Amino acid sequence: MSVGPASNISLAKMPRLMDEFIEALVPPPPTEDDIAIKEGWFVDQYDEALAKAKAEKKPLFIDFTGVYCANCRVMERRVFQQNL
């Protein structure tokens, strides 16, 4: 296998990819619903969240996640941390 200039793998990105791979395998620390509620998130209150989204004319984002979901861990790190 060649790792020269023609390779599709960028070695500069390898540490980050490995970090995300390892992080994806580790279950997240447990969180409490009251912490999420204090931060303004709806927990198990679909009807209330939908009503608020309609009133504010905003889309409703529903996060389904699993403890061993690799894509969920990456999304939590990259998307949820952004201030919009």
N, C-alpha and C positions, 0 to 999 in steps of 0.2 A: 504494500500500500504506500502510495506517495503522499507526503505531507508538504509538497513544494507549493509554489505559487499557483498551480492549477487546481489545488485542492479547494473544495467548497466549504471546508470548515475553517473558520477564523479562530486561530489560537487565542486571540485577545479576548474572545467571548467565552472561552472554556471555563474560567473560574466562576463567572456569573451563572452559566448554565449548570455547573456542578452544584453551586450553592442552592439554586432553585430546585434541582432534582432532589437533593438531600432534604431540603425543607419540605418538599412535597410528600416525602415519605414519613415525616414525623407528624403525628397528630397535633393539632393546635392545642394550646392550653385551654382548659375549660373557662368559659365566661358565664357570667350571670345575666339573666334577662333584665334585671333592674339597672345594670350598668348601661345596656343598650337603650333602655327606655329613657334614662337620664340624658343620654346623648341625642335624643330626638328620634330614635328608631322605633318603629312599630314592631311589636313581637306578638305573633299570633292574633293580630287584630286587622284582618284583611278588610273588613267592611269599613272600619274607621280610616284606614290608610287610603282606600279607594275614594272615599268621600273627600278626604283632604286633597288628594291628587286632582280630582275633578274640580273642586272649588278653586284650586290654584292654577288650573289648566296646565298641569304638568303630567308627564308620564309616570306610571307606577312601576318601580323596579322591585321584583320579587327575587330574593336570593335563596335558592335551594342549595344546600351544601351537604357535604358528607365528611366524616372525619378523615378518610383516606383518599379524598378527591384531590389529585395533583393539580388539576386546572383551577380548582377552588382556591388552593393555597397561593398560586401565582396571581389570580385575580385579586385576592385580598391584599397582596403585597403591592401590586402595580396600580390597581384601579381604586380601591377603597381609600387608599392613602392620599389621593389627589384632592386638593381643595377646588371645588367647582364654583 
